[in-house]
Amino acid sequence: MKLRFLFALVFLCVNSLARAGESETTMQWTVDGVERKARVFFPSKPSPEGAPVIFAFHGHGGNMNLAAHGMAFQDHWPEALVVYMQGLPTRGMVGDAQGLLPGWQYNPGELDDRDLKFFDAVLARFHEKYSVDDRRIYATGFSNGGYFAYLLWAERPKVFAAFAPGAAATLPSFHLTEPRAAFHFGGKHDMLVLFRDQQRT
């Protein structure tokens, strides 16, 4: 009897691990001949209205895995489809002048809009394969990823319900023509993206 219980317990553990493995994956796209990828977490429960979607962007020098671990939206909103897209080598706004570290385009038209095209490809596949609630699509990002969230607001405003850029700001090339809910966050000790009336010392 104890042996049968032990086998049943092992079976349940293995099945539970398998289900956990199916709850996320790394997906790939080819955009303008370049392989792009994203780490995707699937909703834990289906919704009749379709799943809300969170697009979360790492900062310059970061990656999709660090973002998934650090932001962890999938842990706080398990009903959502959460995607952490991976940037490509990009020149930094401050530092990394050679563009060796991964990041995102800052301005419309920059780098042939490679990251806007990547976003379009990801959203198109989600619409093709999954039930998505188009009324609840959100973008957030940190630093360079926050700038990219603002760029999405400027260039793809009708797609999104709200934005949450962090440690970022708008640029003169951003033309925000559609009002959207926004949560902007930053740090008082951030010497690159300053709070209002804060001065560099």
N, C-alpha and C positions, 0 to 999 in steps of 0.2 A: 504493500500500500504506500509506504514512504517512497519507494523507488518510482512508483507511478506518479506520485505527487511531484517528485523532483523532475521527472521528464516533462510533466505538464508545465511546471514553472519555467524550465529552460525553453520550451516551445513558445510560451507566452513572451518571454524576454526577447527571443530571436525575432518573433513576429513584430513586437513593438519596435525593435531597432530597425527592422525593414521598413516599417511605416514611417519612422522618423527620417530614414534615408530618402524616402519618396517625397518628403515635405519640402525639399529644396534641391536645386540642381544648378549647374553652371551651363548656361546656354551660349550658343555662338551664332554670329551673323557675319556675312561678308559684305562690307560697305565700300564701294568704289575699289574693289579688289583687295581690301585690307581686312584681315580677320579681327573681329571685335567680340568681346564677351561680357557677360554679366552674371552675377550670382543672384538667383531668383528664389524667393521663399513663397510657397503656395499657401492659400488660405486653409486654415484648419477645418472650417465648416463652410459649406456652400451657402450663398445668399440668393434668394429668388430675384433680387434686383441686380445681381452681379457683384463682383468683388470690387471694393475700393482699391486703388493702386497708389503706392508711394514710390516715387523715383528719388533715390538718395545718392548724392554725389560726393566722393571723397575729395580731400584737398590735394593741392599740388605735392607730389611725392608720395601720396598715399596709394591705396589700392582697394579693390572691392571687398577683399576679405577683412582688412582692418576696419573698413566702414561697417561691414555687416556685424562685426564683433563689437565695435564701439558704439554705433548708433542703435543697433538691435531693435528696430521697429517691429520686427516679426515677433518679438517676445511681448511687446506691449499692445499690439493690435493683431492678434493671430488670425482675425477674419480677413485681413488685407492681403493683397498680392504685393509683395515688397521686392523691389529690384535695385540692386547695387551695381551700376554700370562701371566698367573699367576704362579709365582714361588711357591715352597714348602719350609717348614722350612729347613734351610741350615746353617751350621757354617760359620761365616763371616771370611774374610781374616784378618780383624782387628776388634776385638770385637765380641760379640755374640758367644762365644766359645761353648755354649751349643746348638747352632743351633735352637733357638726358632723363629727366624724371617724368612720370606720368601725370597728366593733368588734362585740362579742358580748354577749348577756345574761349577767349575773353570777349571778342567782338563779332558782330554779324559779318559774314563774308570771310572771316579769318580762317586760314588753313582749309580753304574751299568748303567751309561749313561742315567739316567732317563729323563733328560731334552732334550738331543738329540733325544731320542725316542719320547718324547712329540712333539718336533718340527716335526719329520717325520710324526707323526699321523695327526697333523694339516694340513701340506702341502698335504698329501694324500687325506684328506677329501675335501680340497679346489679343488683339481684336479677332484675329483669325482663329486662335486656338482656345481661348478662354472666355468665360462670361465676365465682362468688365462693366462696372457701373461708371458710365461716362460723366456722371454728375459728381463723382468723387475721385478725381485724379489729382494728385498733389506732388509738388517738387520741393526738395530740401537739399541743402548741401553746406559744406563747411569750407570757408576760405575760397580757394579757386572754385570749388564745387558750389559755393554760395553765389559767386559771380555767375556761374553757369545757370543756376536756378533763376537769377535775375534775367539772364539772356533768354531763357525759355519764356519768361513772362513777357519780354519784349517781342519775341519772334513767334511764339506759339500760344498766345494768351487764351484763345478760345478753348484750348484743350483742358485747362486746369481750373480747379475750384479754389485753390489757395496755394500759397508759397510760404516757406520758412527758411530764408537764407541766413546763414550764420557767419560772423567774422568776414563780411563782404559788404559791398556797396554797389550802387548803380554807377555806370560809366556814361560819359557824354554820348556814346554810340547807342545807348539803350533808350528806346522811345516807348514808354509804357502807356499804351493807349486804352487799355481795358482795365477798369477797376477790379481788383480781386482782394480777397481777404489775405492778410500777410502777418506773419510773426517774424520779426527781425530780431536777432539776438547777437550779442557780442560781449567782449570783456573790457573792463576799464584799464587793464594793463596791456591790452593789445596795442603795440606801437606801430602797426602797419595800417590797420583800419581803426581810426580813432573815433571815440564817442564825440558827439557834438560839443563844441567849445573846449575840447581837450587838446592840448598842444604837446608836440614832441619836445622832450627836454634834452 
